[in-house]
Amino acid sequence: MKKLMLCSILSTLFINSYSQDTTCTYFTGDRVIEFDYQTSEIITEEVMDGKSYIIEVGYRDVLCLDLSDGKKRFRKVITHYDDGEKTTQILDSKDNIYYSPMGPVRIEVRRPTILKIGYSPPL
């Protein structure tokens, strides 16, 4: 009985220590709203002042990026990895949801534009 109890406690700790967290960031025009993915509780709400907004995604976390500009627009999203590598994507921002790779990564989201500019596909 003691072994069974010990096994169940250790397995519970092991499962909880390797779970991932999902946060969500909602972009609509110049407003940026960050909220908890599971409870929909708003964490922060602010206005995008500069030309880009940076989101830090922690270890084993995933970012749900909700782009809802309402009009046909494009946003440049740059993902910075810990090893120095970075990827650039031009994403459609009219009511679309995208998920980041598992962290740790840093996501940079630029202001919406009408044209797809400044993007060269990888070779």
Biopython code that builds the backbone (N, CA, C, O; Angstrom):
import numpy as np
from Bio.PDB.StructureBuilder import StructureBuilder

atoms = [
    (1, "MET", "N", (0.820, -1.190, 0.000)),
    (1, "MET", "CA", (0.000, 0.000, 0.000)),
    (1, "MET", "C", (0.867, 1.258, 0.000)),
    (1, "MET", "O", (0.538, 2.242, -0.663)),
    (2, "LYS", "N", (1.983, 1.225, 0.749)),
    (2, "LYS", "CA", (2.853, 2.384, 0.806)),
    (2, "LYS", "C", (3.487, 2.645, -0.552)),
    (2, "LYS", "O", (3.634, 3.795, -0.964)),
    (3, "LYS", "N", (3.865, 1.564, -1.253)),
    (3, "LYS", "CA", (4.470, 1.722, -2.577)),
    (3, "LYS", "C", (3.474, 2.316, -3.566)),
    (3, "LYS", "O", (3.835, 3.157, -4.390)),
    (4, "LEU", "N", (2.228, 1.879, -3.483)),
    (4, "LEU", "CA", (1.190, 2.399, -4.365)),
    (4, "LEU", "C", (0.944, 3.885, -4.108)),
    (4, "LEU", "O", (0.774, 4.667, -5.043)),
    (5, "MET", "N", (0.927, 4.255, -2.856)),
    (5, "MET", "CA", (0.722, 5.651, -2.491)),
    (5, "MET", "C", (1.907, 6.510, -2.946)),
    (5, "MET", "O", (1.714, 7.606, -3.473)),
    (6, "LEU", "N", (3.106, 6.023, -2.747)),
    (6, "LEU", "CA", (4.299, 6.745, -3.160)),
    (6, "LEU", "C", (4.337, 6.910, -4.676)),
    (6, "LEU", "O", (4.698, 7.973, -5.181)),
    (7, "CYS", "N", (3.968, 5.867, -5.391)),
    (7, "CYS", "CA", (3.947, 5.919, -6.856)),
    (7, "CYS", "C", (2.931, 6.943, -7.356)),
    (7, "CYS", "O", (3.222, 7.699, -8.284)),
    (8, "SER", "N", (1.750, 6.976, -6.756)),
    (8, "SER", "CA", (0.736, 7.923, -7.207)),
    (8, "SER", "C", (1.135, 9.366, -6.894)),
    (8, "SER", "O", (0.858, 10.263, -7.690)),
    (9, "ILE", "N", (1.772, 9.602, -5.762)),
    (9, "ILE", "CA", (2.226, 10.958, -5.415)),
    (9, "ILE", "C", (3.326, 11.409, -6.361)),
    (9, "ILE", "O", (3.299, 12.540, -6.846)),
    (10, "LEU", "N", (4.292, 10.542, -6.629)),
    (10, "LEU", "CA", (5.389, 10.890, -7.536)),
    (10, "LEU", "C", (4.895, 11.117, -8.961)),
    (10, "LEU", "O", (5.374, 12.025, -9.641)),
    (11, "SER", "N", (3.954, 10.314, -9.418)),
    (11, "SER", "CA", (3.438, 10.510, -10.778)),
    (11, "SER", "C", (2.657, 11.820, -10.884)),
    (11, "SER", "O", (2.716, 12.488, -11.916)),
    (12, "THR", "N", (1.932, 12.194, -9.839)),
    (12, "THR", "CA", (1.224, 13.475, -9.843)),
    (12, "THR", "C", (2.208, 14.636, -9.904)),
    (12, "THR", "O", (1.996, 15.586, -10.658)),
    (13, "LEU", "N", (3.269, 14.571, -9.129)),
    (13, "LEU", "CA", (4.292, 15.625, -9.164)),
    (13, "LEU", "C", (4.975, 15.684, -10.516)),
    (13, "LEU", "O", (5.241, 16.771, -11.029)),
    (14, "PHE", "N", (5.263, 14.537, -11.097)),
    (14, "PHE", "CA", (5.945, 14.491, -12.392)),
    (14, "PHE", "C", (5.072, 15.088, -13.494)),
    (14, "PHE", "O", (5.566, 15.853, -14.323)),
    (15, "ILE", "N", (3.801, 14.755, -13.516)),
    (15, "ILE", "CA", (2.890, 15.270, -14.536)),
    (15, "ILE", "C", (2.734, 16.779, -14.399)),
    (15, "ILE", "O", (2.747, 17.487, -15.406)),
    (16, "ASN", "N", (2.589, 17.284, -13.188)),
    (16, "ASN", "CA", (2.420, 18.722, -12.983)),
    (16, "ASN", "C", (3.677, 19.506, -13.301)),
    (16, "ASN", "O", (3.582, 20.651, -13.742)),
    (17, "SER", "N", (4.846, 18.935, -13.094)),
    (17, "SER", "CA", (6.081, 19.684, -13.341)),
    (17, "SER", "C", (6.374, 19.835, -14.829)),
    (17, "SER", "O", (7.135, 20.727, -15.206)),
    (18, "TYR", "N", (5.801, 18.999, -15.681)),
    (18, "TYR", "CA", (6.055, 19.083, -17.108)),
    (18, "TYR", "C", (4.852, 19.598, -17.902)),
    (18, "TYR", "O", (4.808, 19.441, -19.122)),
    (19, "SER", "N", (3.888, 20.201, -17.233)),
    (19, "SER", "CA", (2.745, 20.737, -17.958)),
    (19, "SER", "C", (3.114, 22.076, -18.587)),
    (19, "SER", "O", (4.034, 22.754, -18.130)),
    (20, "GLN", "N", (2.394, 22.448, -19.631)),
    (20, "GLN", "CA", (2.673, 23.715, -20.298)),
    (20, "GLN", "C", (1.588, 24.717, -19.947)),
    (20, "GLN", "O", (0.457, 24.350, -19.628)),
    (21, "ASP", "N", (1.949, 25.970, -20.011)),
    (21, "ASP", "CA", (1.023, 27.057, -19.766)),
    (21, "ASP", "C", (0.740, 27.749, -21.083)),
    (21, "ASP", "O", (1.646, 27.908, -21.901)),
    (22, "THR", "N", (-0.478, 28.157, -21.303)),
    (22, "THR", "CA", (-0.828, 28.883, -22.515)),
    (22, "THR", "C", (-1.353, 30.256, -22.115)),
    (22, "THR", "O", (-2.313, 30.366, -21.353)),
    (23, "THR", "N", (-0.717, 31.296, -22.634)),
    (23, "THR", "CA", (-1.205, 32.646, -22.432)),
    (23, "THR", "C", (-1.709, 33.157, -23.768)),
    (23, "THR", "O", (-1.303, 32.662, -24.820)),
    (24, "CYS", "N", (-2.574, 34.126, -23.731)),
    (24, "CYS", "CA", (-3.146, 34.647, -24.962)),
    (24, "CYS", "C", (-2.971, 36.152, -25.002)),
    (24, "CYS", "O", (-3.187, 36.839, -24.003)),
    (25, "THR", "N", (-2.577, 36.663, -26.165)),
    (25, "THR", "CA", (-2.454, 38.096, -26.391)),
    (25, "THR", "C", (-3.331, 38.455, -27.576)),
    (25, "THR", "O", (-3.221, 37.871, -28.653)),
    (26, "TYR", "N", (-4.199, 39.421, -27.356)),
    (26, "TYR", "CA", (-5.204, 39.829, -28.337)),
    (26, "TYR", "C", (-4.825, 41.200, -28.882)),
    (26, "TYR", "O", (-4.684, 42.153, -28.116)),
    (27, "PHE", "N", (-4.660, 41.307, -30.198)),
    (27, "PHE", "CA", (-4.319, 42.558, -30.859)),
    (27, "PHE", "C", (-5.523, 43.024, -31.665)),
    (27, "PHE", "O", (-6.056, 42.271, -32.480)),
    (28, "THR", "N", (-5.945, 44.242, -31.446)),
    (28, "THR", "CA", (-6.990, 44.852, -32.261)),
    (28, "THR", "C", (-6.614, 46.315, -32.465)),
    (28, "THR", "O", (-6.720, 47.129, -31.547)),
    (29, "GLY", "N", (-6.180, 46.633, -33.660)),
    (29, "GLY", "CA", (-5.689, 47.979, -33.935)),
    (29, "GLY", "C", (-4.459, 48.283, -33.103)),
    (29, "GLY", "O", (-3.454, 47.578, -33.207)),
    (30, "ASP", "N", (-4.520, 49.326, -32.275)),
    (30, "ASP", "CA", (-3.406, 49.689, -31.398)),
    (30, "ASP", "C", (-3.571, 49.152, -29.983)),
    (30, "ASP", "O", (-2.679, 49.338, -29.155)),
    (31, "ARG", "N", (-4.680, 48.496, -29.683)),
    (31, "ARG", "CA", (-4.904, 47.946, -28.350)),
    (31, "ARG", "C", (-4.325, 46.544, -28.244)),
    (31, "ARG", "O", (-4.455, 45.730, -29.158)),
    (32, "VAL", "N", (-3.677, 46.275, -27.101)),
    (32, "VAL", "CA", (-3.104, 44.965, -26.819)),
    (32, "VAL", "C", (-3.674, 44.493, -25.484)),
    (32, "VAL", "O", (-3.521, 45.161, -24.462)),
    (33, "ILE", "N", (-4.333, 43.335, -25.506)),
    (33, "ILE", "CA", (-4.933, 42.785, -24.297)),
    (33, "ILE", "C", (-4.331, 41.410, -24.052)),
    (33, "ILE", "O", (-4.419, 40.527, -24.905)),
    (34, "GLU", "N", (-3.714, 41.229, -22.879)),
    (34, "GLU", "CA", (-3.180, 39.924, -22.499)),
    (34, "GLU", "C", (-4.125, 39.314, -21.470)),
    (34, "GLU", "O", (-4.517, 39.968, -20.504)),
    (35, "PHE", "N", (-4.487, 38.037, -21.693)),
    (35, "PHE", "CA", (-5.392, 37.378, -20.754)),
    (35, "PHE", "C", (-5.039, 35.916, -20.591)),
    (35, "PHE", "O", (-4.337, 35.333, -21.417)),
    (36, "ASP", "N", (-5.535, 35.335, -19.514)),
    (36, "ASP", "CA", (-5.327, 33.925, -19.211)),
    (36, "ASP", "C", (-6.159, 33.102, -20.179)),
    (36, "ASP", "O", (-7.354, 33.356, -20.337)),
    (37, "TYR", "N", (-5.552, 32.129, -20.823)),
    (37, "TYR", "CA", (-6.200, 31.337, -21.864)),
    (37, "TYR", "C", (-7.355, 30.502, -21.320)),
    (37, "TYR", "O", (-8.371, 30.334, -21.995)),
    (38, "GLN", "N", (-7.206, 29.979, -20.103)),
    (38, "GLN", "CA", (-8.228, 29.078, -19.577)),
    (38, "GLN", "C", (-9.371, 29.803, -18.874)),
    (38, "GLN", "O", (-10.523, 29.383, -18.982)),
    (39, "THR", "N", (-9.070, 30.890, -18.152)),
    (39, "THR", "CA", (-10.115, 31.567, -17.388)),
    (39, "THR", "C", (-10.646, 32.817, -18.085)),
    (39, "THR", "O", (-11.651, 33.379, -17.650)),
    (40, "SER", "N", (-9.988, 33.264, -19.163)),
    (40, "SER", "CA", (-10.338, 34.485, -19.894)),
    (40, "SER", "C", (-10.255, 35.739, -19.021)),
    (40, "SER", "O", (-10.883, 36.752, -19.328)),
    (41, "GLU", "N", (-9.489, 35.672, -17.945)),
    (41, "GLU", "CA", (-9.289, 36.813, -17.059)),
    (41, "GLU", "C", (-8.240, 37.744, -17.671)),
    (41, "GLU", "O", (-7.148, 37.301, -18.026)),
    (42, "ILE", "N", (-8.569, 39.032, -17.793)),
    (42, "ILE", "CA", (-7.639, 39.996, -18.381)),
    (42, "ILE", "C", (-6.490, 40.254, -17.411)),
    (42, "ILE", "O", (-6.707, 40.587, -16.246)),
    (43, "ILE", "N", (-5.262, 40.093, -17.910)),
    (43, "ILE", "CA", (-4.064, 40.328, -17.108)),
    (43, "ILE", "C", (-3.619, 41.777, -17.288)),
    (43, "ILE", "O", (-3.438, 42.488, -16.299)),
    (44, "THR", "N", (-3.439, 42.227, -18.531)),
    (44, "THR", "CA", (-3.073, 43.612, -18.813)),
    (44, "THR", "C", (-3.805, 44.080, -20.056)),
    (44, "THR", "O", (-4.170, 43.284, -20.921)),
    (45, "GLU", "N", (-4.009, 45.380, -20.127)),
    (45, "GLU", "CA", (-4.581, 46.004, -21.310)),
    (45, "GLU", "C", (-3.846, 47.315, -21.518)),
    (45, "GLU", "O", (-3.803, 48.156, -20.619)),
    (46, "GLU", "N", (-3.262, 47.497, -22.706)),
    (46, "GLU", "CA", (-2.502, 48.707, -22.969)),
    (46, "GLU", "C", (-2.594, 49.097, -24.434)),
    (46, "GLU", "O", (-3.096, 48.341, -25.266)),
    (47, "VAL", "N", (-2.104, 50.283, -24.729)),
    (47, "VAL", "CA", (-2.075, 50.794, -26.092)),
    (47, "VAL", "C", (-0.664, 50.604, -26.629)),
    (47, "VAL", "O", (0.312, 50.889, -25.937)),
    (48, "MET", "N", (-0.557, 50.122, -27.861)),
    (48, "MET", "CA", (0.735, 49.892, -28.506)),
    (48, "MET", "C", (1.335, 51.240, -28.894)),
    (48, "MET", "O", (0.881, 51.864, -29.853)),
    (49, "ASP", "N", (2.357, 51.699, -28.154)),
    (49, "ASP", "CA", (2.943, 53.019, -28.365)),
    (49, "ASP", "C", (3.960, 53.035, -29.503)),
    (49, "ASP", "O", (3.888, 53.888, -30.388)),
    (50, "GLY", "N", (4.891, 52.112, -29.484)),
    (50, "GLY", "CA", (5.955, 52.080, -30.487)),
    (50, "GLY", "C", (5.518, 51.372, -31.746)),
    (50, "GLY", "O", (4.330, 51.135, -31.965)),
    (51, "LYS", "N", (6.497, 51.035, -32.578)),
    (51, "LYS", "CA", (6.147, 50.334, -33.816)),
    (51, "LYS", "C", (6.097, 48.827, -33.654)),
    (51, "LYS", "O", (5.726, 48.113, -34.586)),
    (52, "SER", "N", (6.473, 48.328, -32.455)),
    (52, "SER", "CA", (6.358, 46.886, -32.211)),
    (52, "SER", "C", (6.038, 46.631, -30.738)),
    (52, "SER", "O", (6.238, 47.488, -29.878)),
    (53, "TYR", "N", (5.535, 45.424, -30.477)),
    (53, "TYR", "CA", (5.183, 44.992, -29.125)),
    (53, "TYR", "C", (5.908, 43.673, -28.881)),
    (53, "TYR", "O", (5.835, 42.768, -29.712)),
    (54, "ILE", "N", (6.600, 43.552, -27.762)),
    (54, "ILE", "CA", (7.409, 42.365, -27.476)),
    (54, "ILE", "C", (6.750, 41.556, -26.371)),
    (54, "ILE", "O", (6.335, 42.097, -25.346)),
    (55, "ILE", "N", (6.661, 40.236, -26.600)),
    (55, "ILE", "CA", (6.066, 39.303, -25.647)),
    (55, "ILE", "C", (7.103, 38.240, -25.312)),
    (55, "ILE", "O", (7.628, 37.577, -26.207)),
    (56, "GLU", "N", (7.398, 38.078, -24.039)),
    (56, "GLU", "CA", (8.314, 37.035, -23.584)),
    (56, "GLU", "C", (7.506, 35.776, -23.280)),
    (56, "GLU", "O", (6.569, 35.815, -22.482)),
    (57, "VAL", "N", (7.866, 34.668, -23.910)),
    (57, "VAL", "CA", (7.198, 33.385, -23.679)),
    (57, "VAL", "C", (8.154, 32.539, -22.851)),
    (57, "VAL", "O", (9.268, 32.254, -23.291)),
    (58, "GLY", "N", (7.732, 32.137, -21.661)),
    (58, "GLY", "CA", (8.585, 31.404, -20.729)),
    (58, "GLY", "C", (8.853, 29.969, -21.151)),
    (58, "GLY", "O", (8.313, 29.476, -22.141)),
    (59, "TYR", "N", (9.704, 29.314, -20.370)),
    (59, "TYR", "CA", (10.090, 27.931, -20.621)),
    (59, "TYR", "C", (8.862, 27.029, -20.593)),
    (59, "TYR", "O", (8.093, 27.052, -19.632)),
    (60, "ARG", "N", (8.678, 26.235, -21.646)),
    (60, "ARG", "CA", (7.586, 25.277, -21.821)),
    (60, "ARG", "C", (6.214, 25.951, -21.876)),
    (60, "ARG", "O", (5.198, 25.298, -21.636)),
    (61, "ASP", "N", (6.173, 27.244, -22.188)),
    (61, "ASP", "CA", (4.912, 27.955, -22.358)),
    (61, "ASP", "C", (4.615, 28.121, -23.843)),
    (61, "ASP", "O", (5.514, 28.029, -24.678)),
    (62, "VAL", "N", (3.356, 28.365, -24.163)),
    (62, "VAL", "CA", (2.918, 28.587, -25.541)),
    (62, "VAL", "C", (2.108, 29.877, -25.549)),
    (62, "VAL", "O", (1.364, 30.161, -24.611)),
    (63, "LEU", "N", (2.261, 30.653, -26.616)),
    (63, "LEU", "CA", (1.516, 31.895, -26.763)),
    (63, "LEU", "C", (0.439, 31.720, -27.817)),
    (63, "LEU", "O", (0.715, 31.267, -28.928)),
    (64, "CYS", "N", (-0.781, 32.076, -27.471)),
    (64, "CYS", "CA", (-1.888, 32.130, -28.421)),
    (64, "CYS", "C", (-1.990, 33.580, -28.860)),
    (64, "CYS", "O", (-2.307, 34.454, -28.053)),
    (65, "LEU", "N", (-1.728, 33.837, -30.119)),
    (65, "LEU", "CA", (-1.704, 35.189, -30.660)),
    (65, "LEU", "C", (-2.975, 35.405, -31.463)),
    (65, "LEU", "O", (-3.157, 34.798, -32.519)),
    (66, "ASP", "N", (-3.855, 36.267, -30.967)),
    (66, "ASP", "CA", (-5.150, 36.526, -31.595)),
    (66, "ASP", "C", (-5.076, 37.882, -32.292)),
    (66, "ASP", "O", (-5.040, 38.922, -31.633)),
    (67, "LEU", "N", (-5.056, 37.870, -33.621)),
    (67, "LEU", "CA", (-4.961, 39.098, -34.410)),
    (67, "LEU", "C", (-6.341, 39.418, -34.972)),
    (67, "LEU", "O", (-6.850, 38.692, -35.826)),
    (68, "SER", "N", (-6.941, 40.496, -34.499)),
    (68, "SER", "CA", (-8.299, 40.852, -34.907)),
    (68, "SER", "C", (-8.371, 42.325, -35.269)),
    (68, "SER", "O", (-8.954, 43.120, -34.532)),
    (69, "ASP", "N", (-7.783, 42.692, -36.398)),
    (69, "ASP", "CA", (-7.790, 44.084, -36.808)),
    (69, "ASP", "C", (-9.093, 44.490, -37.480)),
    (69, "ASP", "O", (-9.334, 45.682, -37.669)),
    (70, "GLY", "N", (-9.941, 43.532, -37.846)),
    (70, "GLY", "CA", (-11.239, 43.852, -38.426)),
    (70, "GLY", "C", (-11.201, 44.133, -39.917)),
    (70, "GLY", "O", (-12.214, 43.950, -40.592)),
    (71, "LYS", "N", (-10.085, 44.565, -40.449)),
    (71, "LYS", "CA", (-9.919, 44.827, -41.880)),
    (71, "LYS", "C", (-8.793, 43.954, -42.396)),
    (71, "LYS", "O", (-8.014, 43.406, -41.616)),
    (72, "LYS", "N", (-8.709, 43.826, -43.702)),
    (72, "LYS", "CA", (-7.656, 43.033, -44.324)),
    (72, "LYS", "C", (-6.321, 43.750, -44.104)),
    (72, "LYS", "O", (-6.001, 44.705, -44.812)),
    (73, "ARG", "N", (-5.552, 43.290, -43.127)),
    (73, "ARG", "CA", (-4.254, 43.861, -42.785)),
    (73, "ARG", "C", (-3.261, 42.720, -42.599)),
    (73, "ARG", "O", (-3.639, 41.551, -42.519)),
    (74, "PHE", "N", (-1.980, 43.087, -42.532)),
    (74, "PHE", "CA", (-0.910, 42.126, -42.306)),
    (74, "PHE", "C", (-0.042, 42.624, -41.160)),
    (74, "PHE", "O", (0.171, 43.826, -41.006)),
    (75, "ARG", "N", (0.454, 41.695, -40.364)),
    (75, "ARG", "CA", (1.381, 42.031, -39.281)),
    (75, "ARG", "C", (2.645, 41.205, -39.442)),
    (75, "ARG", "O", (2.596, 40.008, -39.727)),
    (76, "LYS", "N", (3.772, 41.867, -39.254)),
    (76, "LYS", "CA", (5.051, 41.160, -39.260)),
    (76, "LYS", "C", (5.286, 40.648, -37.841)),
    (76, "LYS", "O", (5.257, 41.418, -36.882)),
    (77, "VAL", "N", (5.517, 39.344, -37.719)),
    (77, "VAL", "CA", (5.770, 38.708, -36.434)),
    (77, "VAL", "C", (7.151, 38.073, -36.497)),
    (77, "VAL", "O", (7.417, 37.220, -37.343)),
    (78, "ILE", "N", (8.030, 38.499, -35.589)),
    (78, "ILE", "CA", (9.406, 37.996, -35.554)),
    (78, "ILE", "C", (9.568, 37.180, -34.277)),
    (78, "ILE", "O", (9.292, 37.664, -33.179)),
    (79, "THR", "N", (10.016, 35.941, -34.433)),
    (79, "THR", "CA", (10.245, 35.054, -33.298)),
    (79, "THR", "C", (11.745, 34.954, -33.061)),
    (79, "THR", "O", (12.489, 34.533, -33.948)),
    (80, "HIS", "N", (12.194, 35.339, -31.870)),
    (80, "HIS", "CA", (13.605, 35.281, -31.487)),
    (80, "HIS", "C", (13.797, 34.079, -30.563)),
    (80, "HIS", "O", (13.131, 33.972, -29.534)),
    (81, "TYR", "N", (14.711, 33.171, -30.931)),
    (81, "TYR", "CA", (15.010, 31.995, -30.125)),
    (81, "TYR", "C", (16.232, 32.257, -29.257)),
    (81, "TYR", "O", (16.980, 33.204, -29.499)),
    (82, "ASP", "N", (16.433, 31.417, -28.245)),
    (82, "ASP", "CA", (17.560, 31.581, -27.327)),
    (82, "ASP", "C", (18.921, 31.402, -27.993)),
    (82, "ASP", "O", (19.908, 31.991, -27.553)),
    (83, "ASP", "N", (18.981, 30.596, -29.046)),
    (83, "ASP", "CA", (20.268, 30.338, -29.700)),
    (83, "ASP", "C", (20.651, 31.429, -30.704)),
    (83, "ASP", "O", (21.639, 31.282, -31.423)),
    (84, "GLY", "N", (19.882, 32.520, -30.761)),
    (84, "GLY", "CA", (20.182, 33.627, -31.655)),
    (84, "GLY", "C", (19.448, 33.573, -32.983)),
    (84, "GLY", "O", (19.441, 34.554, -33.727)),
    (85, "GLU", "N", (18.836, 32.449, -33.287)),
    (85, "GLU", "CA", (18.093, 32.312, -34.538)),
    (85, "GLU", "C", (16.800, 33.117, -34.446)),
    (85, "GLU", "O", (16.223, 33.258, -33.368)),
    (86, "LYS", "N", (16.353, 33.643, -35.579)),
    (86, "LYS", "CA", (15.060, 34.322, -35.599)),
    (86, "LYS", "C", (14.342, 34.019, -36.897)),
    (86, "LYS", "O", (14.963, 33.846, -37.946)),
    (87, "THR", "N", (13.018, 33.956, -36.808)),
    (87, "THR", "CA", (12.188, 33.723, -37.980)),
    (87, "THR", "C", (11.222, 34.890, -38.121)),
    (87, "THR", "O", (10.737, 35.441, -37.132)),
    (88, "THR", "N", (10.953, 35.253, -39.368)),
    (88, "THR", "CA", (10.046, 36.350, -39.662)),
    (88, "THR", "C", (8.874, 35.815, -40.462)),
    (88, "THR", "O", (9.053, 35.079, -41.432)),
    (89, "GLN", "N", (7.665, 36.194, -40.045)),
    (89, "GLN", "CA", (6.457, 35.787, -40.742)),
    (89, "GLN", "C", (5.579, 37.012, -40.959)),
    (89, "GLN", "O", (5.518, 37.900, -40.109)),
    (90, "ILE", "N", (4.907, 37.053, -42.093)),
    (90, "ILE", "CA", (3.891, 38.070, -42.351)),
    (90, "ILE", "C", (2.547, 37.352, -42.207)),
    (90, "ILE", "O", (2.220, 36.472, -43.003)),
    (91, "LEU", "N", (1.776, 37.729, -41.192)),
    (91, "LEU", "CA", (0.539, 37.026, -40.875)),
    (91, "LEU", "C", (-0.677, 37.877, -41.216)),
    (91, "LEU", "O", (-0.673, 39.094, -41.031)),
    (92, "ASP", "N", (-1.706, 37.220, -41.712)),
    (92, "ASP", "CA", (-2.987, 37.870, -41.973)),
    (92, "ASP", "C", (-3.610, 38.209, -40.623)),
    (92, "ASP", "O", (-3.742, 37.339, -39.761)),
    (93, "SER", "N", (-3.992, 39.468, -40.440)),
    (93, "SER", "CA", (-4.470, 39.872, -39.118)),
    (93, "SER", "C", (-5.960, 40.159, -39.065)),
    (93, "SER", "O", (-6.416, 40.884, -38.181)),
    (94, "LYS", "N", (-6.718, 39.610, -39.983)),
    (94, "LYS", "CA", (-8.166, 39.789, -39.917)),
    (94, "LYS", "C", (-8.795, 38.550, -39.278)),
    (94, "LYS", "O", (-9.086, 37.563, -39.953)),
    (95, "ASP", "N", (-8.993, 38.626, -37.972)),
    (95, "ASP", "CA", (-9.670, 37.583, -37.198)),
    (95, "ASP", "C", (-9.013, 36.217, -37.332)),
    (95, "ASP", "O", (-9.686, 35.232, -37.637)),
    (96, "ASN", "N", (-7.700, 36.150, -37.107)),
    (96, "ASN", "CA", (-6.980, 34.882, -37.151)),
    (96, "ASN", "C", (-6.243, 34.650, -35.841)),
    (96, "ASN", "O", (-5.829, 35.592, -35.166)),
    (97, "ILE", "N", (-6.087, 33.366, -35.493)),
    (97, "ILE", "CA", (-5.383, 32.974, -34.276)),
    (97, "ILE", "C", (-4.175, 32.142, -34.672)),
    (97, "ILE", "O", (-4.280, 31.240, -35.503)),
    (98, "TYR", "N", (-3.029, 32.445, -34.074)),
    (98, "TYR", "CA", (-1.787, 31.728, -34.327)),
    (98, "TYR", "C", (-1.194, 31.295, -32.995)),
    (98, "TYR", "O", (-1.418, 31.944, -31.973)),
    (99, "TYR", "N", (-0.437, 30.196, -33.001)),
    (99, "TYR", "CA", (0.215, 29.693, -31.796)),
    (99, "TYR", "C", (1.716, 29.739, -31.998)),
    (99, "TYR", "O", (2.221, 29.419, -33.074)),
    (100, "SER", "N", (2.428, 30.143, -30.948)),
    (100, "SER", "CA", (3.886, 30.221, -31.014)),
    (100, "SER", "C", (4.482, 28.848, -30.740)),
    (100, "SER", "O", (3.799, 27.964, -30.222)),
    (101, "PRO", "N", (5.755, 28.665, -31.088)),
    (101, "PRO", "CA", (6.431, 27.436, -30.670)),
    (101, "PRO", "C", (6.611, 27.452, -29.149)),
    (101, "PRO", "O", (6.510, 28.505, -28.519)),
    (102, "MET", "N", (6.875, 26.295, -28.569)),
    (102, "MET", "CA", (7.051, 26.202, -27.129)),
    (102, "MET", "C", (8.298, 26.989, -26.724)),
    (102, "MET", "O", (9.334, 26.912, -27.385)),
    (103, "GLY", "N", (8.185, 27.746, -25.631)),
    (103, "GLY", "CA", (9.246, 28.654, -25.177)),
    (103, "GLY", "C", (10.413, 27.942, -24.549)),
    (103, "GLY", "O", (10.364, 26.734, -24.319)),
    (104, "PRO", "N", (11.447, 28.673, -24.275)),
    (104, "PRO", "CA", (11.513, 30.117, -24.170)),
    (104, "PRO", "C", (11.799, 30.782, -25.521)),
    (104, "PRO", "O", (12.772, 30.442, -26.195)),
    (105, "VAL", "N", (10.957, 31.714, -25.900)),
    (105, "VAL", "CA", (11.138, 32.532, -27.099)),
    (105, "VAL", "C", (10.671, 33.956, -26.792)),
    (105, "VAL", "O", (9.982, 34.206, -25.803)),
    (106, "ARG", "N", (11.062, 34.866, -27.658)),
    (106, "ARG", "CA", (10.602, 36.255, -27.561)),
    (106, "ARG", "C", (9.895, 36.564, -28.869)),
    (106, "ARG", "O", (10.475, 36.404, -29.942)),
    (107, "ILE", "N", (8.645, 37.006, -28.789)),
    (107, "ILE", "CA", (7.826, 37.294, -29.960)),
    (107, "ILE", "C", (7.715, 38.810, -30.105)),
    (107, "ILE", "O", (7.353, 39.508, -29.157)),
    (108, "GLU", "N", (8.026, 39.310, -31.292)),
    (108, "GLU", "CA", (7.893, 40.733, -31.585)),
    (108, "GLU", "C", (6.796, 40.888, -32.636)),
    (108, "GLU", "O", (6.895, 40.328, -33.728)),
    (109, "VAL", "N", (5.755, 41.646, -32.308)),
    (109, "VAL", "CA", (4.619, 41.857, -33.205)),
    (109, "VAL", "C", (4.644, 43.321, -33.635)),
    (109, "VAL", "O", (4.628, 44.223, -32.797)),
    (110, "ARG", "N", (4.684, 43.550, -34.945)),
    (110, "ARG", "CA", (4.729, 44.916, -35.477)),
    (110, "ARG", "C", (3.327, 45.447, -35.724)),
    (110, "ARG", "O", (2.352, 44.696, -35.688)),
    (111, "ARG", "N", (3.235, 46.734, -35.971)),
    (111, "ARG", "CA", (1.963, 47.398, -36.279)),
    (111, "ARG", "C", (1.361, 46.823, -37.569)),
    (111, "ARG", "O", (2.102, 46.331, -38.420)),
    (112, "PRO", "N", (0.034, 46.876, -37.729)),
    (112, "PRO", "CA", (-0.579, 46.350, -38.952)),
    (112, "PRO", "C", (-0.285, 47.245, -40.158)),
    (112, "PRO", "O", (-0.227, 48.469, -40.041)),
    (113, "THR", "N", (-0.099, 46.606, -41.322)),
    (113, "THR", "CA", (0.103, 47.330, -42.572)),
    (113, "THR", "C", (-0.865, 46.789, -43.619)),
    (113, "THR", "O", (-1.414, 45.697, -43.475)),
    (114, "ILE", "N", (-1.059, 47.570, -44.666)),
    (114, "ILE", "CA", (-1.968, 47.159, -45.736)),
    (114, "ILE", "C", (-1.277, 46.197, -46.701)),
    (114, "ILE", "O", (-1.914, 45.290, -47.235)),
    (115, "LEU", "N", (0.011, 46.392, -46.923)),
    (115, "LEU", "CA", (0.767, 45.583, -47.886)),
    (115, "LEU", "C", (1.699, 44.607, -47.195)),
    (115, "LEU", "O", (2.150, 44.857, -46.077)),
    (116, "LYS", "N", (1.989, 43.494, -47.859)),
    (116, "LYS", "CA", (2.998, 42.552, -47.378)),
    (116, "LYS", "C", (4.363, 43.076, -47.828)),
    (116, "LYS", "O", (4.778, 42.821, -48.958)),
    (117, "ILE", "N", (5.053, 43.790, -46.972)),
    (117, "ILE", "CA", (6.364, 44.324, -47.331)),
    (117, "ILE", "C", (7.400, 43.897, -46.311)),
    (117, "ILE", "O", (7.086, 43.625, -45.153)),
    (118, "GLY", "N", (8.636, 43.844, -46.765)),
    (118, "GLY", "CA", (9.733, 43.530, -45.851)),
    (118, "GLY", "C", (9.873, 42.073, -45.515)),
    (118, "GLY", "O", (10.424, 41.740, -44.466)),
    (119, "TYR", "N", (9.399, 41.191, -46.362)),
    (119, "TYR", "CA", (9.488, 39.760, -46.087)),
    (119, "TYR", "C", (10.144, 39.055, -47.256)),
    (119, "TYR", "O", (9.722, 39.197, -48.403)),
    (120, "SER", "N", (11.166, 38.303, -46.954)),
    (120, "SER", "CA", (11.776, 37.447, -47.959)),
    (120, "SER", "C", (11.725, 36.024, -47.448)),
    (120, "SER", "O", (12.224, 35.749, -46.357)),
    (121, "PRO", "N", (11.134, 35.108, -48.208)),
    (121, "PRO", "CA", (11.000, 33.727, -47.734)),
    (121, "PRO", "C", (12.347, 33.062, -47.566)),
    (121, "PRO", "O", (13.285, 33.398, -48.289)),
    (122, "PRO", "N", (12.478, 32.114, -46.623)),
    (122, "PRO", "CA", (13.754, 31.424, -46.421)),
    (122, "PRO", "C", (14.137, 30.591, -47.627)),
    (122, "PRO", "O", (13.269, 30.099, -48.349)),
    (123, "LEU", "N", (15.431, 30.432, -47.849)),
    (123, "LEU", "CA", (15.930, 29.651, -48.993)),
    (123, "LEU", "C", (15.912, 28.187, -48.717)),
    (123, "LEU", "O", (16.299, 27.392, -49.574)),
]
sb = StructureBuilder()
sb.init_structure("model")
sb.init_model(0)
sb.init_chain("A")
sb.init_seg("    ")
for serial, (resi, resn, name, xyz) in enumerate(atoms, 1):
    if name == "N":
        sb.init_residue(resn, " ", resi, " ")
    sb.init_atom(name, np.array(xyz, "f"), 0.0, 1.0, " ", f" {name:<3s}", serial, name[0])
structure = sb.get_structure()
